């Protein structure tokens, strides 16, 4: 008889960090080793709900916050949505939850946030999982380079086109061999949060700030070279923004990294390839304490 996997209880909580009410979901034992999961654009921690279920037997505590400007996290009037500021809040979030040691899972926008944390507090990081989170020049597609070159005020309308139903669905479906594997609940829930007051302004601010991350690439790469931590890279090859070359580039600074590129997956590889990715993550986490 096949052993039945445990389905975890996912708890939904929030904590105040410098005036920001950070919503987060977590599962697993409170005293277990921690995996901090940082989502991307335009989604929130709900992108990890199925993964949390799939990792039900792990002894790890899985913690997934909604970044400021996303999901159920609320920000005060006048909050500045930049990647530096998002990293400030997530750093404060880890302090508030006493997450002194943790592995990082970074995806898309979560990568520049998480890698800022890694260079600020390198002693805290026990391992790194990267899923379509770029830290190398060669990982930028032509479309990503063009997008990063957009400037206010002339390009405001083009940027805000990503926040429409068509723009959001494009990010989920581009490069995916079988789009029937993508639940429409994913991108329609993203649209629900994008439609909340002030959200498109916050997202536009972050979009125009994205190019600021490029100057940090050398520092993030240097951290990888010296950290000598386990690294797992999983990547959807059909991503319109971040190319497979960006996945393989991690081997330059972490030569022992485990890299898996899925040719028939897109930007949101977990949506279509969870049955193949979850076991890789489960095996990766086993030795991490």
N, C-alpha and C positions, 0 to 999 in steps of 0.2 A: 504494500500500500504506500502511495506517495505521501510524504509528510505534508501536513497542512501548514501553510505559512501564516504567521501572525499578521493581522491587520491592525496597524497602530491606531491609538487614539490621537487625533490631531487637536491640539489646544490652540485657541485663538485669543490673543492677549494684546495689550498695548502698554507702553511705558513712555514717560515724558523725558525728552532729551533736549535741553536748551530751548524749551518752548515748543518743540515739535512733538506731537503725539504719534509715536512710531507704533504702528500696528504690526504684529508678527504672528506667525503660526509656528508651532513646534511640535515635535513628537519624539518618542523615545524616553529613556530613563533620565531623570533630572541630573544624576551624577555621572552620566556616561560621557565619554569623550565627544567633543562637539564638532559638528560640521555646520559651518555658517554658509548659507546659500544666498547669493546675491543675484537677483533677476535682472532682466534687460528691459528695453523699450519695445513696445508700449505697454508691457504687461505688469505683473506684480507677483507677490509670493504665491498666488494661486497657480502659477505655472509649474510649481514644484509639488502640488498636491498628489498627483499620481505617482511621482517618484517617491514621495514619503510613504505612500501605501506599499509600493513595490519593495521598499527597504524595511518593511515591518519587522524583520527578524534581526536587524542590526542592533548591536548594543550601543550605538551612537545616539547622542541627542542631536536632532536635526532642528536647526533654527533658521527661519526664513523671514526677514523683515520686508515690509513694503518701503521702498526708498521714498524720500520726500518728493512729492509731485505724482506719486503713483498709489494705486490701490486705496486702502483705507487709512493710510497715514495722513494726518492733517498738519498743516503748517500755519504759523501766524502771519498776519498781514506784513508785507514787506520782506518776507523771506527771500533770499537770493538763491536761485536755482543754478548752481554751477557744480562741476564735478568736485572741486575742492570742498565746497560746502557740504555736498552729499557725503563725502568721506568723513568730514568732521562729525556729522550726525551719526553715521554708522559706527565710528570709533567711540563716540559717547554711548551708543547703544550697547556695544560690547562691554563697556565699563559698567553700565547700569545693570546688566545681567551677569556681571562678574565672569565674563568669558575670557579667562586669562590665557587659555591655550585652545586653539581650534584649527581644523583644516578648513580651507576655503574652496567653495564652488563658485566660479565666476562665469557669467554669461553676458555677452553684449555690453550694455552700459554698466553692468555689475563688475566687469573686468577693470576698467579704470578706477572704479571706487575701491574694489578689493585690493588691487595692486598698490594703491596709495596707502592703504592700511598696512600692507606687508612691508613697505619701505619705512613706514613710521614706527611700526612695532614688530620688527622681524623676529624677535624672540617668541612671539605668540603663535607663529604659523607652523603647523605640524605637517601639512601636505597641501597640495594645490590640484584642484580639478578645473580644467578649462573647457568650456563648451562654447565654441564660436565666440570667443572673447579675444580680441586682437591686441597684440603688444609689439608688433613688428611692421616695418614699412611695407615689406613684401606681402603682408596679409591684407592690404587695402586694395579693393577692386577699383577700377576706373570710376565706377559710380560713387564709391565711398570717397574717393579723392575729390570728385566734383562736388559732392554734398558738403564736404568739410571746407570747401572754398567759398561756399555761399556766405553772403554778408548782408547785414541789415543796412538800410531799410529795403533795398531793391529786391532782395530774394525772400522776403517774408512770406509771400503767397506760395512760393514753391515749397518751402519748408512745411507750411501748414497743410499742404496737400497730403502729407504722410499721416495726418490725424483723421482723415476721412475714412469711411468704410472701405473704399477702394484701396486707399493707401495701406490701411491696416491689413486687409486680406492679402494684398500683394506680398507683404513681408512673410506671411505664413505659408503661402502656396508656391512662391517662386522656387524653382529648382527641386520640387518634390515630385517624385515619380508617380506616386499614387495619392492624390489629394483627398480621396475618400477616407484616408487614415487620420485626417485632421478634423477634430470636432469643431463645428462652427461655434460651439459654446465658448471656445478659447478667445477668438478674436472679437466676438460680440460682447464678451465680458470686458475685454480691454476697451472697447468703444464706450461701454457704460461709464467706466472711470474717466475716460477722456472727455466725456460730456459733462463732467462735474464742474462747477464754477471755478474758474481760474486755471484749470488743468492745461488747456491748450497753450496758455501763456507760459506756464512753467515748462512745458515740453519744448516750446519754441526757444526759450532761454537756454535749455540744455543742448538743443540741437546746434545753436550758434556757438556754444561753448565747446563742442566736441573736439574741435581742432586743437584746443589747449592740451589735450592728452598726448599729442605727438611729442612734445618736448620732454615728456616723462619716460618715453620708451627706453632711452639708455639707462636710466636709473632702475627701471623695473628689470631690465635684462641683467644688469650688474647684480641686483639682489638675487635673481635666479642662479647666477653663477656661483655665488657665495653661500646661498642658503643650504644647498645640498639636501633638499627635502624631496620626498616622493612627488612625482608629477604625473597626472593622467590628463591627456588631451583627447576629447571626442569632438568631432567636427562634421557638420553637414556640408558636403562639397558643393551643393547647389546654392549656397548662400550668396545673394546678390551683392552683399557688402564686404564680407570677409572671405578671402580665398583660401583654398587648402594649403597654399604656400605659407600662410600665417600659422597654420597648425604645425607644419613640419619645421618651421623656424624655431619653435621651442626647443628642439633637439640641439640647437647650437649652444644654448646656455644651460640646458638640462639634458645632457646626452643620454642619461638613463631613463628619460621620460618614456611613458607608454603612450603611443599616438595611434588613434583609430580615426580614419576618415571614411565616412559613409557616402558613397557616390550618389545614392538615390535619395538623400535627405537634403533639406534646406536649412535656413537660418534657425528655425525652431526644431532642431533635431529630436528633442525629447517627445514632441507631439507624435512623431511617426515611428521612432525607433526606440521607444522606451524598453521593449522586451530585450533588445540587444545591448542597450547602454546600462540599464540598471544592474545586471550581473557584473559588468566591468567596474562599476562604482562600488558595489558590495565587496568584491575581491580587493579592490584598492584600499578600502577602509579597514579591512580586517586587522592589519598589523599596526594601524595608527592608534596611538593612545595619548 
